[in-house]
């Protein structure tokens, strides 16, 4: 098995392992694309999918699987000496600067809470427990849990602004 994997790696020369069925499908797609282009037609994904009688997303998936990986530091635009990299074009909306600032502010605000308030908020909002479950775990009444949670949230709102 190890010898087979080494031979496959040397034969395929690809740093990512792609299953044989997907690789075979991609090579069939390439042959169909060639035959379409021989008839002086544009080989679009739609046309290839129609000829092969498969969905367009399967065509795109197979072709993406056999394409070479691209470095995030690959230059994609170079004008007047300024090089932009692929990394410069990526953006994660969940990790914006504003979100980082909010997280820092929340962390600082949570530090202002007592240990009991922190524990209650952790159990309630990070572990998803009910106030009744928290009261049994902490050893206080559900009404006290509710009051402590309300006070802790008020402190957080005041600190964050």
Backbone bond lengths (Angstrom), bond angles and torsions (degrees), N, CA, C in turn:
res aa  C-N    CA-C-N  psi(-1)  N-CA   C-N-CA  omega(-1)  CA-C   N-CA-C  phi
1 X - - - 1.455 - - 1.530 110.28 -
2 X 1.335 116.29 -43.11 1.464 119.82 -179.64 1.518 110.08 -64.35
3 X 1.332 115.98 -43.13 1.462 120.34 178.69 1.532 110.48 -60.73
4 X 1.336 115.86 -41.25 1.463 120.14 178.40 1.517 112.30 -62.24
5 X 1.335 117.10 -41.59 1.462 121.19 178.66 1.530 111.18 -65.27
6 X 1.321 116.59 -39.70 1.472 120.07 178.18 1.522 109.71 -64.14
7 X 1.347 117.20 -45.00 1.472 120.53 178.70 1.532 110.66 -61.51
8 X 1.348 116.56 -42.93 1.461 120.28 179.22 1.514 110.99 -61.24
9 X 1.335 116.35 -43.55 1.459 120.66 -179.77 1.526 110.58 -61.39
10 X 1.329 115.92 -45.32 1.461 119.16 -179.78 1.519 111.39 -68.35
11 X 1.326 117.97 -37.25 1.457 122.21 -179.45 1.528 110.93 -68.70
12 X 1.324 116.57 -48.63 1.458 120.35 -175.43 1.520 111.99 -79.31
13 X 1.324 117.23 -33.49 1.455 121.18 178.46 1.518 113.70 62.45
14 X 1.312 117.51 22.35 1.449 120.53 -178.26 1.523 109.22 -107.88
15 X 1.322 116.79 137.98 1.456 120.21 -177.67 1.526 112.42 -75.61
16 X 1.326 117.07 -16.02 1.462 121.50 177.85 1.520 109.69 -109.27
17 X 1.310 116.37 139.23 1.461 120.06 179.93 1.511 109.11 -86.53
18 X 1.320 115.81 120.55 1.461 123.01 178.72 1.518 106.72 -114.36
19 X 1.318 117.32 133.99 1.458 120.01 -177.54 1.528 110.42 -61.50
20 X 1.322 114.34 151.38 1.463 120.38 -177.18 1.523 110.97 -61.14
21 X 1.319 118.44 -38.91 1.468 120.37 -177.94 1.536 111.41 -64.25
22 X 1.317 116.84 -40.23 1.474 120.08 179.09 1.519 109.79 -69.70
23 X 1.336 116.62 -41.58 1.467 120.49 178.83 1.529 110.46 -62.88
24 X 1.353 117.32 -42.81 1.463 120.88 178.44 1.523 111.12 -63.62
25 X 1.330 116.28 -40.78 1.471 120.07 177.91 1.525 110.60 -62.56
26 X 1.321 116.25 -40.25 1.472 120.09 -179.93 1.526 110.73 -64.47
27 X 1.335 117.30 -39.51 1.462 119.70 179.58 1.530 111.49 -69.04
28 X 1.336 117.30 -33.37 1.470 120.63 174.49 1.528 109.63 -65.21
29 X 1.322 115.38 -40.49 1.469 120.41 178.71 1.523 109.74 -61.50
30 X 1.326 116.42 -43.61 1.468 119.83 179.45 1.520 111.33 -62.21
31 X 1.338 117.55 -37.83 1.475 120.75 177.81 1.519 110.96 -66.47
32 X 1.336 116.47 -41.94 1.464 120.30 178.26 1.530 109.69 -64.13
33 X 1.334 116.63 -41.07 1.467 120.41 178.10 1.521 110.65 -60.61
34 X 1.330 117.04 -42.50 1.468 121.01 177.58 1.515 111.48 -60.68
35 X 1.338 115.89 -44.90 1.469 118.93 -178.18 1.530 111.20 -65.98
36 X 1.316 117.33 -35.45 1.472 120.28 177.50 1.526 109.80 -66.99
37 X 1.323 117.10 -42.47 1.463 120.97 -178.93 1.528 112.14 -69.81
38 X 1.342 118.10 -24.82 1.466 120.85 176.02 1.521 111.61 -64.37
39 X 1.331 116.82 -26.73 1.464 122.04 179.28 1.523 111.28 -91.60
40 X 1.338 115.83 19.50 1.464 123.10 178.48 1.534 112.80 56.59
41 X 1.315 115.87 36.66 1.454 121.16 175.20 1.523 108.56 -111.80
42 X 1.319 115.20 156.44 1.463 119.82 175.97 1.531 108.54 -80.38
43 X 1.322 116.20 127.03 1.457 121.31 -177.48 1.527 109.84 -90.64
44 X 1.320 115.96 84.17 1.461 120.85 177.98 1.531 109.37 -84.93
45 X 1.310 115.70 164.06 1.466 119.97 178.01 1.527 109.54 -61.23
46 X 1.324 116.63 -38.29 1.461 120.33 179.51 1.520 110.86 -61.40
47 X 1.325 116.72 -44.35 1.468 122.25 -178.40 1.531 110.15 -65.96
48 X 1.330 116.91 -43.97 1.468 120.95 179.41 1.522 109.98 -62.93
49 X 1.320 117.56 -43.36 1.464 121.72 179.33 1.524 110.97 -62.52
50 X 1.324 116.11 -38.07 1.463 120.71 178.80 1.521 110.93 -65.62
51 X 1.321 117.34 -44.45 1.466 121.51 -179.65 1.527 110.70 -65.79
52 X 1.334 117.04 -42.76 1.462 121.29 -176.99 1.526 112.70 -84.27
53 X 1.329 117.28 -10.76 1.456 123.82 -178.82 1.538 111.64 58.18
54 X 1.331 114.40 49.74 1.464 121.83 174.68 1.520 107.87 -132.50
55 X 1.320 116.05 170.46 1.459 119.87 179.63 1.526 110.38 -76.15
56 X 1.325 115.45 151.13 1.463 121.56 -179.05 1.526 111.75 -61.27
57 X 1.327 116.75 -37.00 1.463 119.14 -178.32 1.523 111.48 -65.85
58 X 1.338 118.10 -29.77 1.464 120.83 176.15 1.524 110.85 -67.54
59 X 1.322 116.80 -37.35 1.469 121.65 177.46 1.525 109.23 -63.59
60 X 1.321 116.43 -50.23 1.467 120.95 -178.77 1.526 110.95 -62.21
61 X 1.321 117.15 -40.96 1.466 121.78 -179.45 1.529 110.75 -62.58
62 X 1.317 117.26 -46.64 1.462 121.05 -178.41 1.526 111.30 -65.51
63 X 1.320 117.02 -41.95 1.469 119.62 -179.88 1.526 111.29 -67.82
64 X 1.328 117.14 -37.44 1.469 120.63 176.34 1.524 110.99 -64.72
65 X 1.327 116.42 -35.39 1.462 120.61 -176.35 1.519 112.43 -65.99
66 X 1.329 117.26 -32.38 1.472 118.60 -177.98 1.529 113.19 -95.63
67 X 1.323 116.40 -3.71 1.462 118.16 178.63 1.520 109.61 -75.26
68 X 1.311 116.66 151.61 1.454 121.42 -178.74 1.520 110.58 -70.61
69 X 1.333 116.84 143.74 1.469 119.09 175.91 1.524 110.22 -65.02
70 X 1.315 115.56 150.90 1.458 121.28 -179.21 1.523 108.40 -115.49
71 X 1.305 116.38 136.92 1.455 121.26 178.18 1.517 110.00 -72.23
72 X 1.331 115.91 144.98 1.465 120.06 175.84 1.526 111.22 -66.73
73 X 1.318 115.79 -18.69 1.462 120.81 -179.07 1.529 111.66 -97.76
74 X 1.319 116.82 12.56 1.456 123.13 177.50 1.530 109.06 -68.49
75 X 1.335 117.59 126.19 1.472 118.24 177.38 1.526 110.21 -69.50
76 X 1.323 115.77 129.36 1.458 120.02 -179.68 1.526 111.80 -112.46
77 X 1.320 116.94 -13.59 1.454 119.97 -179.58 1.518 107.61 -154.61
78 X 1.311 115.73 129.03 1.461 119.46 -179.39 1.519 108.14 -138.74
79 X 1.309 115.86 109.88 1.459 120.23 -179.88 1.520 108.06 -135.85
80 X 1.270 116.32 129.45 1.470 123.92 178.96 1.533 112.47 52.61
81 X 1.324 115.24 40.60 1.462 119.85 175.89 1.511 115.26 83.66
82 X 1.334 118.23 -9.47 1.462 120.87 178.77 1.527 109.09 -90.34
83 X 1.306 116.05 122.34 1.454 120.42 -179.20 1.520 110.01 -106.13
84 X 1.304 115.45 125.10 1.457 121.30 172.29 1.515 107.91 -99.93
85 X 1.313 115.84 139.91 1.449 120.40 178.78 1.519 109.30 -107.30
86 X 1.324 115.33 162.56 1.452 120.54 178.74 1.526 110.60 -56.67
87 X 1.324 116.75 -36.90 1.461 122.10 178.81 1.528 111.59 -57.59
88 X 1.347 117.18 -33.35 1.457 121.24 179.99 1.528 112.41 -67.88
89 X 1.337 116.83 -21.76 1.461 121.24 -177.43 1.522 112.77 -91.19
90 X 1.318 117.46 -12.61 1.455 121.01 -178.32 1.513 109.70 -85.21
91 X 1.318 114.89 141.76 1.457 119.48 179.84 1.518 108.03 -146.25
92 X 1.288 116.19 129.55 1.456 122.18 177.91 1.520 107.76 -109.98
93 X 1.332 116.01 109.89 1.464 120.57 -175.86 1.518 112.56 -61.84
94 X 1.342 116.60 -26.81 1.465 119.37 -178.12 1.516 111.85 -78.81
95 X 1.331 118.26 -10.18 1.462 121.21 -176.89 1.529 111.58 -122.47
96 X 1.309 117.03 36.98 1.456 120.60 -179.26 1.530 110.50 -71.23
97 X 1.325 116.12 165.08 1.464 120.90 179.06 1.525 110.96 -60.03
98 X 1.322 115.71 -36.46 1.461 120.40 179.31 1.525 110.60 -63.62
99 X 1.339 116.52 -41.69 1.466 120.39 178.70 1.527 110.47 -64.25
100 X 1.348 117.39 -40.02 1.467 120.19 178.62 1.526 110.45 -63.36
101 X 1.313 116.13 -42.06 1.466 120.04 179.49 1.530 110.71 -63.44
102 X 1.337 116.47 -40.89 1.457 120.22 178.35 1.523 111.24 -63.96
103 X 1.318 116.87 -39.63 1.464 120.28 178.78 1.521 111.62 -64.51
104 X 1.323 116.16 -41.33 1.469 119.66 178.26 1.521 109.85 -63.81
105 X 1.325 116.70 -44.43 1.469 120.80 179.11 1.527 110.29 -62.38
106 X 1.330 117.61 -41.59 1.455 120.86 179.10 1.529 110.92 -65.11
107 X 1.323 116.59 -41.48 1.476 120.16 178.83 1.533 110.18 -61.57
108 X 1.325 116.51 -43.94 1.468 120.61 178.30 1.528 111.04 -63.82
109 X 1.338 116.17 -39.55 1.464 120.04 -179.47 1.527 110.49 -68.28
110 X 1.317 117.67 -39.76 1.465 121.17 179.21 1.522 110.38 -64.25
111 X 1.322 117.22 -31.72 1.467 120.75 178.65 1.528 111.42 -64.06
112 X 1.334 117.53 -22.14 1.466 121.72 179.18 1.529 112.76 -77.50
113 X 1.330 117.57 -13.95 1.460 121.73 -177.03 1.521 111.17 -81.25
114 X 1.331 115.47 159.66 1.463 119.94 174.33 1.529 108.54 -75.29
115 X 1.333 115.85 165.51 1.467 120.32 179.54 1.530 111.33 -59.52
116 X 1.325 115.83 -41.27 1.465 120.03 -179.48 1.524 110.78 -64.60
117 X 1.345 118.08 -44.11 1.469 121.27 178.81 1.526 110.79 -62.89
118 X 1.344 116.12 -42.43 1.469 120.18 177.82 1.526 110.79 -60.41
119 X 1.328 116.23 -43.95 1.463 120.51 -179.37 1.522 110.41 -63.12
120 X 1.316 116.93 -43.77 1.464 120.58 -179.56 1.534 110.76 -62.62
121 X 1.328 117.47 -45.00 1.471 119.99 178.94 1.530 111.69 -65.60
122 X 1.323 116.16 -37.19 1.467 119.65 178.35 1.522 110.17 -63.99
123 X 1.315 116.21 -48.11 1.463 119.95 179.83 1.531 111.54 -63.72
124 X 1.307 115.70 -38.75 1.472 120.51 -175.27 1.521 112.09 -75.21
125 X 1.332 117.92 -47.27 1.462 120.54 -170.39 1.528 115.04 -103.85
126 X 1.308 117.75 -21.50 1.459 119.12 178.33 1.528 111.66 -99.66
127 X 1.331 116.36 -32.29 1.461 119.84 179.45 1.523 112.11 -103.21
128 X 1.334 117.13 -8.90 1.461 121.81 173.78 1.525 115.20 71.26
129 X 1.312 117.23 26.97 1.463 120.43 -179.08 1.528 110.34 -83.62
130 X 1.335 114.81 154.50 1.461 120.25 177.32 1.520 109.15 -81.37
131 X 1.326 115.33 165.83 1.469 119.19 178.11 1.520 111.17 -62.60
132 X 1.314 117.50 -35.45 1.464 121.38 178.86 1.531 110.52 -65.09
133 X 1.332 117.06 -43.54 1.470 120.58 178.40 1.533 110.15 -63.82
134 X 1.321 116.48 -40.33 1.467 120.80 179.60 1.522 109.93 -65.09
135 X 1.340 117.13 -41.50 1.466 119.98 -178.53 1.520 110.72 -62.09
136 X 1.323 117.44 -39.00 1.465 120.52 178.26 1.526 110.96 -67.16
137 X 1.329 116.81 -38.51 1.467 121.25 -178.19 1.525 112.10 -72.36
138 X 1.335 116.70 -41.85 1.465 121.28 -175.69 1.533 111.39 -83.92
139 X 1.328 116.71 -26.23 1.454 120.11 178.80 1.516 114.19 90.87
140 X 1.327 116.95 29.47 1.468 121.72 176.40 1.520 107.79 -131.03
141 X 1.323 116.79 171.24 1.468 119.35 -178.64 1.530 111.04 -74.74
142 X 1.333 114.59 161.26 1.467 120.67 178.12 1.518 110.30 -63.05
143 X 1.314 118.29 -35.30 1.470 122.64 178.78 1.525 110.10 -64.29
144 X 1.331 116.88 -40.32 1.466 120.24 177.86 1.535 110.71 -66.29
145 X 1.339 116.57 -39.67 1.467 120.39 176.83 1.524 109.23 -60.03
146 X 1.327 116.68 -46.45 1.456 121.62 179.86 1.525 111.39 -59.14
147 X 1.340 116.39 -44.62 1.463 121.66 -179.15 1.534 110.39 -65.34
148 X 1.334 116.81 -45.34 1.473 120.49 179.84 1.533 111.28 -64.42
149 X 1.333 116.14 -40.28 1.470 120.32 178.40 1.524 110.29 -62.81
150 X 1.341 116.42 -45.26 1.466 121.09 -179.82 1.528 110.79 -62.07
151 X 1.313 117.53 -43.78 1.469 121.47 178.60 1.531 111.46 -64.13
152 X 1.336 116.51 -42.75 1.460 120.84 -179.48 1.528 111.01 -63.32
153 X 1.307 116.66 -42.03 1.477 120.84 178.42 1.522 109.90 -65.53
154 X 1.331 117.19 -38.10 1.469 120.73 176.33 1.522 111.63 -62.09
155 X 1.338 117.13 -41.30 1.467 121.41 177.48 1.523 110.40 -63.51
156 X 1.345 116.67 -43.48 1.466 120.52 179.67 1.532 110.70 -62.16
157 X 1.319 116.90 -44.76 1.479 120.51 178.93 1.525 111.27 -60.54
158 X 1.336 115.87 -41.29 1.460 121.03 -179.23 1.530 110.16 -65.98
159 X 1.337 116.88 -43.37 1.469 121.41 -177.92 1.524 112.56 -69.55
160 X 1.332 116.61 -40.24 1.463 119.94 -176.76 1.521 110.64 -78.07
161 X 1.325 116.39 -33.46 1.464 119.56 175.57 1.447 112.29 96.52
